[in-house]
Every structure is written in structure tokens, then in C-alpha cells.
Amino acid sequence: WVGLENFRDLFRNEAFLLAMRNTLFQLIMAIFILYHIKNNK
């Protein structure tokens, strides 16, 4: 478990936030696409 201080430092790191946002966006897009493929069959 990462300490709270380390966690807050991570969230001040813009590169980390950008990477996390990109990863989340890709994950959401992948789920969205898979959902549509499943529903179209």
C-alpha cells in the first residue's frame, strides 16, 4: 500500500496524471467499442 504522502506526490505529477488520463480514456473507448460489437450481433 502506497502511503498517502506518496499518493499526493503522484497526483501532483502532471506526467503521471496525463498517462493515467490516457489509459482511462483508452479503457473506456475499448469497453464502449466492445459493448457496441456485442449489441450489434
PDBQT receptor file of N, H, CA, C and O in Angstrom, charges set to zero:
ATOM      1  N   TRP A   1       0.845  -1.201   0.000  1.00  0.00    +0.000 N 
ATOM      2  CA  TRP A   1       0.000   0.000   0.000  1.00  0.00    +0.000 C 
ATOM      3  C   TRP A   1       0.880   1.249   0.000  1.00  0.00    +0.000 C 
ATOM      4  O   TRP A   1       1.778   1.402   0.827  1.00  0.00    +0.000 OA
ATOM      5  N   VAL A   2       0.596   2.126  -0.943  1.00  0.00    +0.000 N 
ATOM      6  H   VAL A   2      -0.135   2.002  -1.615  1.00  0.00    +0.000 HD
ATOM      7  CA  VAL A   2       1.375   3.364  -1.044  1.00  0.00    +0.000 C 
ATOM      8  C   VAL A   2       0.910   4.345   0.021  1.00  0.00    +0.000 C 
ATOM      9  O   VAL A   2      -0.291   4.531   0.220  1.00  0.00    +0.000 OA
ATOM     10  N   GLY A   3       1.856   4.968   0.700  1.00  0.00    +0.000 N 
ATOM     11  H   GLY A   3       2.831   4.817   0.538  1.00  0.00    +0.000 HD
ATOM     12  CA  GLY A   3       1.498   5.950   1.723  1.00  0.00    +0.000 C 
ATOM     13  C   GLY A   3       0.757   7.141   1.125  1.00  0.00    +0.000 C 
ATOM     14  O   GLY A   3       0.899   7.448  -0.059  1.00  0.00    +0.000 OA
ATOM     15  N   LEU A   4      -0.026   7.797   1.953  1.00  0.00    +0.000 N 
ATOM     16  H   LEU A   4      -0.141   7.548   2.914  1.00  0.00    +0.000 HD
ATOM     17  CA  LEU A   4      -0.851   8.917   1.491  1.00  0.00    +0.000 C 
ATOM     18  C   LEU A   4       0.006  10.053   0.932  1.00  0.00    +0.000 C 
ATOM     19  O   LEU A   4      -0.369  10.688  -0.053  1.00  0.00    +0.000 OA
ATOM     20  N   GLU A   5       1.148  10.306   1.557  1.00  0.00    +0.000 N 
ATOM     21  H   GLU A   5       1.452   9.790   2.358  1.00  0.00    +0.000 HD
ATOM     22  CA  GLU A   5       2.036  11.373   1.076  1.00  0.00    +0.000 C 
ATOM     23  C   GLU A   5       2.552  11.061  -0.326  1.00  0.00    +0.000 C 
ATOM     24  O   GLU A   5       2.573  11.927  -1.200  1.00  0.00    +0.000 OA
ATOM     25  N   ASN A   6       2.968   9.808  -0.527  1.00  0.00    +0.000 N 
ATOM     26  H   ASN A   6       2.951   9.104   0.183  1.00  0.00    +0.000 HD
ATOM     27  CA  ASN A   6       3.453   9.387  -1.843  1.00  0.00    +0.000 C 
ATOM     28  C   ASN A   6       2.350   9.519  -2.879  1.00  0.00    +0.000 C 
ATOM     29  O   ASN A   6       2.590   9.923  -4.017  1.00  0.00    +0.000 OA
ATOM     30  N   PHE A   7       1.144   9.175  -2.468  1.00  0.00    +0.000 N 
ATOM     31  H   PHE A   7       0.949   8.847  -1.543  1.00  0.00    +0.000 HD
ATOM     32  CA  PHE A   7      -0.015   9.240  -3.348  1.00  0.00    +0.000 C 
ATOM     33  C   PHE A   7      -0.269  10.684  -3.774  1.00  0.00    +0.000 C 
ATOM     34  O   PHE A   7      -0.533  10.956  -4.945  1.00  0.00    +0.000 OA
ATOM     35  N   ARG A   8      -0.187  11.607  -2.815  1.00  0.00    +0.000 N 
ATOM     36  H   ARG A   8       0.027  11.386  -1.863  1.00  0.00    +0.000 HD
ATOM     37  CA  ARG A   8      -0.409  13.026  -3.127  1.00  0.00    +0.000 C 
ATOM     38  C   ARG A   8       0.689  13.555  -4.040  1.00  0.00    +0.000 C 
ATOM     39  O   ARG A   8       0.425  14.383  -4.912  1.00  0.00    +0.000 OA
ATOM     40  N   ASP A   9       1.925  13.079  -3.846  1.00  0.00    +0.000 N 
ATOM     41  H   ASP A   9       2.139  12.406  -3.138  1.00  0.00    +0.000 HD
ATOM     42  CA  ASP A   9       3.019  13.483  -4.736  1.00  0.00    +0.000 C 
ATOM     43  C   ASP A   9       2.761  13.003  -6.160  1.00  0.00    +0.000 C 
ATOM     44  O   ASP A   9       3.017  13.723  -7.125  1.00  0.00    +0.000 OA
ATOM     45  N   LEU A  10       2.248  11.772  -6.281  1.00  0.00    +0.000 N 
ATOM     46  H   LEU A  10       2.040  11.187  -5.497  1.00  0.00    +0.000 HD
ATOM     47  CA  LEU A  10       1.921  11.237  -7.598  1.00  0.00    +0.000 C 
ATOM     48  C   LEU A  10       0.898  12.116  -8.296  1.00  0.00    +0.000 C 
ATOM     49  O   LEU A  10       1.009  12.385  -9.492  1.00  0.00    +0.000 OA
ATOM     50  N   PHE A  11      -0.105  12.564  -7.538  1.00  0.00    +0.000 N 
ATOM     51  H   PHE A  11      -0.195  12.346  -6.567  1.00  0.00    +0.000 HD
ATOM     52  CA  PHE A  11      -1.167  13.358  -8.143  1.00  0.00    +0.000 C 
ATOM     53  C   PHE A  11      -0.731  14.783  -8.455  1.00  0.00    +0.000 C 
ATOM     54  O   PHE A  11      -1.426  15.504  -9.172  1.00  0.00    +0.000 OA
ATOM     55  N   ARG A  12       0.421  15.194  -7.919  1.00  0.00    +0.000 N 
ATOM     56  H   ARG A  12       0.985  14.609  -7.337  1.00  0.00    +0.000 HD
ATOM     57  CA  ARG A  12       0.969  16.495  -8.310  1.00  0.00    +0.000 C 
ATOM     58  C   ARG A  12       1.815  16.353  -9.573  1.00  0.00    +0.000 C 
ATOM     59  O   ARG A  12       2.166  17.348 -10.207  1.00  0.00    +0.000 OA
ATOM     60  N   ASN A  13       2.140  15.110  -9.933  1.00  0.00    +0.000 N 
ATOM     61  H   ASN A  13       1.855  14.302  -9.417  1.00  0.00    +0.000 HD
ATOM     62  CA  ASN A  13       2.990  14.841 -11.090  1.00  0.00    +0.000 C 
ATOM     63  C   ASN A  13       2.141  14.869 -12.357  1.00  0.00    +0.000 C 
ATOM     64  O   ASN A  13       1.322  13.977 -12.580  1.00  0.00    +0.000 OA
ATOM     65  N   GLU A  14       2.338  15.898 -13.191  1.00  0.00    +0.000 N 
ATOM     66  H   GLU A  14       3.003  16.623 -13.010  1.00  0.00    +0.000 HD
ATOM     67  CA  GLU A  14       1.500  16.072 -14.376  1.00  0.00    +0.000 C 
ATOM     68  C   GLU A  14       1.680  14.956 -15.388  1.00  0.00    +0.000 C 
ATOM     69  O   GLU A  14       0.722  14.560 -16.052  1.00  0.00    +0.000 OA
ATOM     70  N   ALA A  15       2.902  14.440 -15.514  1.00  0.00    +0.000 N 
ATOM     71  H   ALA A  15       3.681  14.761 -14.974  1.00  0.00    +0.000 HD
ATOM     72  CA  ALA A  15       3.150  13.346 -16.454  1.00  0.00    +0.000 C 
ATOM     73  C   ALA A  15       2.356  12.112 -16.044  1.00  0.00    +0.000 C 
ATOM     74  O   ALA A  15       1.792  11.418 -16.890  1.00  0.00    +0.000 OA
ATOM     75  N   PHE A  16       2.315  11.845 -14.744  1.00  0.00    +0.000 N 
ATOM     76  H   PHE A  16       2.773  12.409 -14.057  1.00  0.00    +0.000 HD
ATOM     77  CA  PHE A  16       1.548  10.707 -14.231  1.00  0.00    +0.000 C 
ATOM     78  C   PHE A  16       0.063  10.894 -14.500  1.00  0.00    +0.000 C 
ATOM     79  O   PHE A  16      -0.613   9.967 -14.946  1.00  0.00    +0.000 OA
ATOM     80  N   LEU A  17      -0.448  12.101 -14.227  1.00  0.00    +0.000 N 
ATOM     81  H   LEU A  17       0.101  12.854 -13.865  1.00  0.00    +0.000 HD
ATOM     82  CA  LEU A  17      -1.865  12.386 -14.458  1.00  0.00    +0.000 C 
ATOM     83  C   LEU A  17      -2.225  12.230 -15.925  1.00  0.00    +0.000 C 
ATOM     84  O   LEU A  17      -3.275  11.681 -16.256  1.00  0.00    +0.000 OA
ATOM     85  N   LEU A  18      -1.353  12.712 -16.806  1.00  0.00    +0.000 N 
ATOM     86  H   LEU A  18      -0.499  13.158 -16.537  1.00  0.00    +0.000 HD
ATOM     87  CA  LEU A  18      -1.598  12.616 -18.244  1.00  0.00    +0.000 C 
ATOM     88  C   LEU A  18      -1.628  11.159 -18.678  1.00  0.00    +0.000 C 
ATOM     89  O   LEU A  18      -2.504  10.753 -19.441  1.00  0.00    +0.000 OA
ATOM     90  N   ALA A  19      -0.668  10.369 -18.190  1.00  0.00    +0.000 N 
ATOM     91  H   ALA A  19       0.043  10.699 -17.570  1.00  0.00    +0.000 HD
ATOM     92  CA  ALA A  19      -0.619   8.943 -18.532  1.00  0.00    +0.000 C 
ATOM     93  C   ALA A  19      -1.863   8.225 -18.022  1.00  0.00    +0.000 C 
ATOM     94  O   ALA A  19      -2.432   7.390 -18.724  1.00  0.00    +0.000 OA
ATOM     95  N   MET A  20      -2.283   8.549 -16.805  1.00  0.00    +0.000 N 
ATOM     96  H   MET A  20      -1.820   9.228 -16.235  1.00  0.00    +0.000 HD
ATOM     97  CA  MET A  20      -3.456   7.909 -16.218  1.00  0.00    +0.000 C 
ATOM     98  C   MET A  20      -4.711   8.283 -16.997  1.00  0.00    +0.000 C 
ATOM     99  O   MET A  20      -5.578   7.441 -17.232  1.00  0.00    +0.000 OA
ATOM    100  N   ARG A  21      -4.804   9.560 -17.398  1.00  0.00    +0.000 N 
ATOM    101  H   ARG A  21      -4.100  10.243 -17.207  1.00  0.00    +0.000 HD
ATOM    102  CA  ARG A  21      -5.964  10.012 -18.155  1.00  0.00    +0.000 C 
ATOM    103  C   ARG A  21      -6.024   9.321 -19.515  1.00  0.00    +0.000 C 
ATOM    104  O   ARG A  21      -7.097   8.913 -19.960  1.00  0.00    +0.000 OA
ATOM    105  N   ASN A  22      -4.873   9.189 -20.173  1.00  0.00    +0.000 N 
ATOM    106  H   ASN A  22      -4.002   9.521 -19.812  1.00  0.00    +0.000 HD
ATOM    107  CA  ASN A  22      -4.828   8.499 -21.467  1.00  0.00    +0.000 C 
ATOM    108  C   ASN A  22      -5.224   7.039 -21.327  1.00  0.00    +0.000 C 
ATOM    109  O   ASN A  22      -5.962   6.506 -22.156  1.00  0.00    +0.000 OA
ATOM    110  N   THR A  23      -4.729   6.391 -20.268  1.00  0.00    +0.000 N 
ATOM    111  H   THR A  23      -4.130   6.824 -19.594  1.00  0.00    +0.000 HD
ATOM    112  CA  THR A  23      -5.051   4.982 -20.029  1.00  0.00    +0.000 C 
ATOM    113  C   THR A  23      -6.541   4.805 -19.770  1.00  0.00    +0.000 C 
ATOM    114  O   THR A  23      -7.172   3.902 -20.319  1.00  0.00    +0.000 OA
ATOM    115  N   LEU A  24      -7.099   5.675 -18.931  1.00  0.00    +0.000 N 
ATOM    116  H   LEU A  24      -6.587   6.409 -18.486  1.00  0.00    +0.000 HD
ATOM    117  CA  LEU A  24      -8.534   5.622 -18.639  1.00  0.00    +0.000 C 
ATOM    118  C   LEU A  24      -9.355   5.837 -19.899  1.00  0.00    +0.000 C 
ATOM    119  O   LEU A  24     -10.347   5.143 -20.125  1.00  0.00    +0.000 OA
ATOM    120  N   PHE A  25      -8.946   6.793 -20.719  1.00  0.00    +0.000 N 
ATOM    121  H   PHE A  25      -8.141   7.357 -20.536  1.00  0.00    +0.000 HD
ATOM    122  CA  PHE A  25      -9.663   7.094 -21.953  1.00  0.00    +0.000 C 
ATOM    123  C   PHE A  25      -9.660   5.885 -22.882  1.00  0.00    +0.000 C 
ATOM    124  O   PHE A  25     -10.692   5.537 -23.456  1.00  0.00    +0.000 OA
ATOM    125  N   GLN A  26      -8.494   5.242 -23.031  1.00  0.00    +0.000 N 
ATOM    126  H   GLN A  26      -7.656   5.524 -22.564  1.00  0.00    +0.000 HD
ATOM    127  CA  GLN A  26      -8.384   4.062 -23.888  1.00  0.00    +0.000 C 
ATOM    128  C   GLN A  26      -9.228   2.920 -23.353  1.00  0.00    +0.000 C 
ATOM    129  O   GLN A  26      -9.854   2.196 -24.127  1.00  0.00    +0.000 OA
ATOM    130  N   LEU A  27      -9.253   2.752 -22.046  1.00  0.00    +0.000 N 
ATOM    131  H   LEU A  27      -8.744   3.340 -21.417  1.00  0.00    +0.000 HD
ATOM    132  CA  LEU A  27     -10.042   1.700 -21.414  1.00  0.00    +0.000 C 
ATOM    133  C   LEU A  27     -11.530   1.922 -21.667  1.00  0.00    +0.000 C 
ATOM    134  O   LEU A  27     -12.255   0.994 -22.026  1.00  0.00    +0.000 OA
ATOM    135  N   ILE A  28     -11.977   3.161 -21.475  1.00  0.00    +0.000 N 
ATOM    136  H   ILE A  28     -11.389   3.915 -21.183  1.00  0.00    +0.000 HD
ATOM    137  CA  ILE A  28     -13.387   3.491 -21.701  1.00  0.00    +0.000 C 
ATOM    138  C   ILE A  28     -13.757   3.285 -23.168  1.00  0.00    +0.000 C 
ATOM    139  O   ILE A  28     -14.824   2.748 -23.466  1.00  0.00    +0.000 OA
ATOM    140  N   MET A  29     -12.888   3.707 -24.085  1.00  0.00    +0.000 N 
ATOM    141  H   MET A  29     -12.021   4.143 -23.843  1.00  0.00    +0.000 HD
ATOM    142  CA  MET A  29     -13.154   3.528 -25.514  1.00  0.00    +0.000 C 
ATOM    143  C   MET A  29     -13.237   2.050 -25.872  1.00  0.00    +0.000 C 
ATOM    144  O   MET A  29     -14.110   1.644 -26.639  1.00  0.00    +0.000 OA
ATOM    145  N   ALA A  30     -12.329   1.241 -25.317  1.00  0.00    +0.000 N 
ATOM    146  H   ALA A  30     -11.620   1.571 -24.694  1.00  0.00    +0.000 HD
ATOM    147  CA  ALA A  30     -12.328  -0.196 -25.597  1.00  0.00    +0.000 C 
ATOM    148  C   ALA A  30     -13.624  -0.838 -25.107  1.00  0.00    +0.000 C 
ATOM    149  O   ALA A  30     -14.221  -1.646 -25.817  1.00  0.00    +0.000 OA
ATOM    150  N   ILE A  31     -14.061  -0.486 -23.905  1.00  0.00    +0.000 N 
ATOM    151  H   ILE A  31     -13.576   0.171 -23.328  1.00  0.00    +0.000 HD
ATOM    152  CA  ILE A  31     -15.303  -1.027 -23.348  1.00  0.00    +0.000 C 
ATOM    153  C   ILE A  31     -16.492  -0.592 -24.203  1.00  0.00    +0.000 C 
ATOM    154  O   ILE A  31     -17.381  -1.394 -24.491  1.00  0.00    +0.000 OA
ATOM    155  N   PHE A  32     -16.507   0.674 -24.605  1.00  0.00    +0.000 N 
ATOM    156  H   PHE A  32     -15.785   1.326 -24.371  1.00  0.00    +0.000 HD
ATOM    157  CA  PHE A  32     -17.578   1.230 -25.433  1.00  0.00    +0.000 C 
ATOM    158  C   PHE A  32     -17.688   0.475 -26.759  1.00  0.00    +0.000 C 
ATOM    159  O   PHE A  32     -18.782   0.103 -27.185  1.00  0.00    +0.000 OA
ATOM    160  N   ILE A  33     -16.528   0.251 -27.412  1.00  0.00    +0.000 N 
ATOM    161  H   ILE A  33     -15.640   0.553 -27.067  1.00  0.00    +0.000 HD
ATOM    162  CA  ILE A  33     -16.498  -0.459 -28.697  1.00  0.00    +0.000 C 
ATOM    163  C   ILE A  33     -16.949  -1.904 -28.524  1.00  0.00    +0.000 C 
ATOM    164  O   ILE A  33     -17.753  -2.398 -29.314  1.00  0.00    +0.000 OA
ATOM    165  N   LEU A  34     -16.444  -2.587 -27.503  1.00  0.00    +0.000 N 
ATOM    166  H   LEU A  34     -15.791  -2.187 -26.860  1.00  0.00    +0.000 HD
ATOM    167  CA  LEU A  34     -16.836  -3.981 -27.259  1.00  0.00    +0.000 C 
ATOM    168  C   LEU A  34     -18.328  -4.093 -26.988  1.00  0.00    +0.000 C 
ATOM    169  O   LEU A  34     -18.978  -5.037 -27.437  1.00  0.00    +0.000 OA
ATOM    170  N   TYR A  35     -18.868  -3.129 -26.254  1.00  0.00    +0.000 N 
ATOM    171  H   TYR A  35     -18.340  -2.362 -25.889  1.00  0.00    +0.000 HD
ATOM    172  CA  TYR A  35     -20.296  -3.104 -25.934  1.00  0.00    +0.000 C 
ATOM    173  C   TYR A  35     -21.126  -2.984 -27.214  1.00  0.00    +0.000 C 
ATOM    174  O   TYR A  35     -22.142  -3.662 -27.368  1.00  0.00    +0.000 OA
ATOM    175  N   HIS A  36     -20.687  -2.121 -28.124  1.00  0.00    +0.000 N 
ATOM    176  H   HIS A  36     -19.861  -1.570 -27.998  1.00  0.00    +0.000 HD
ATOM    177  CA  HIS A  36     -21.413  -1.940 -29.382  1.00  0.00    +0.000 C 
ATOM    178  C   HIS A  36     -21.323  -3.171 -30.270  1.00  0.00    +0.000 C 
ATOM    179  O   HIS A  36     -22.304  -3.557 -30.906  1.00  0.00    +0.000 OA
ATOM    180  N   ILE A  37     -20.134  -3.794 -30.315  1.00  0.00    +0.000 N 
ATOM    181  H   ILE A  37     -19.337  -3.481 -29.798  1.00  0.00    +0.000 HD
ATOM    182  CA  ILE A  37     -19.969  -5.014 -31.115  1.00  0.00    +0.000 C 
ATOM    183  C   ILE A  37     -20.904  -6.099 -30.589  1.00  0.00    +0.000 C 
ATOM    184  O   ILE A  37     -21.544  -6.808 -31.367  1.00  0.00    +0.000 OA
ATOM    185  N   LYS A  38     -20.980  -6.224 -29.268  1.00  0.00    +0.000 N 
ATOM    186  H   LYS A  38     -20.460  -5.649 -28.636  1.00  0.00    +0.000 HD
ATOM    187  CA  LYS A  38     -21.836  -7.240 -28.648  1.00  0.00    +0.000 C 
ATOM    188  C   LYS A  38     -23.308  -6.977 -28.971  1.00  0.00    +0.000 C 
ATOM    189  O   LYS A  38     -24.060  -7.912 -29.248  1.00  0.00    +0.000 OA
ATOM    190  N   ASN A  39     -23.712  -5.730 -28.936  1.00  0.00    +0.000 N 
ATOM    191  H   ASN A  39     -23.101  -4.971 -28.710  1.00  0.00    +0.000 HD
ATOM    192  CA  ASN A  39     -25.114  -5.389 -29.164  1.00  0.00    +0.000 C 
ATOM    193  C   ASN A  39     -25.520  -5.467 -30.630  1.00  0.00    +0.000 C 
ATOM    194  O   ASN A  39     -26.700  -5.648 -30.933  1.00  0.00    +0.000 OA
ATOM    195  N   ASN A  40     -24.561  -5.333 -31.545  1.00  0.00    +0.000 N 
ATOM    196  H   ASN A  40     -23.603  -5.186 -31.299  1.00  0.00    +0.000 HD
ATOM    197  CA  ASN A  40     -24.897  -5.333 -32.967  1.00  0.00    +0.000 C 
ATOM    198  C   ASN A  40     -25.074  -6.730 -33.541  1.00  0.00    +0.000 C 
ATOM    199  O   ASN A  40     -25.604  -6.883 -34.642  1.00  0.00    +0.000 OA
ATOM    200  N   LYS A  41     -24.639  -7.748 -32.811  1.00  0.00    +0.000 N 
ATOM    201  H   LYS A  41     -24.208  -7.623 -31.917  1.00  0.00    +0.000 HD
ATOM    202  CA  LYS A  41     -24.756  -9.115 -33.329  1.00  0.00    +0.000 C 
ATOM    203  C   LYS A  41     -26.172  -9.641 -33.170  1.00  0.00    +0.000 C 
ATOM    204  O   LYS A  41     -26.455 -10.777 -33.551  1.00  0.00    +0.000 OA
TER     205      LYS A  41
